Amino acid sequence: MNKIYYIASCDTCRKIIKSLPKGSDLVFRDIKQDPLTAEELEEMYQLSGSYEALFSKKAQLYKSMNLKDKSLTEEDYQKYILEHYTFLSRPVFVINNGVYVGGTQQNMLQVMKALANV
């Protein structure tokens, strides 16, 4: 099952969702309304190989909690992502056993290519 994890109130996520091909076979998960489970995060971790790769260092909480001044471990990244949705870098696509994190142009080209092969 191919999925997109996003936040409905995020302008970047909305723009990306609008750009997806019509009829894309994706399950949409608004992680603000329906929080990420430990199992889902573990699946993303297995595919990406790192909790840090899934972690958003752009989150306002990251700055306000002074996390940038701390030396975070993989366990810390995991804990923070599970504690608050804003720490997950968004959107996250899980497509055909591949994970695509964030909305960079290069990443979105990979997502479009992966969706074309579904």
Beta strands, then each sheet from edge to edge (+ up, - down):
strand 1: 3-6
strand 2: 27-30
strand 3: 92-95
strand 4: 98-101
sheet 1: 2+ 1+ 3- 4+
end
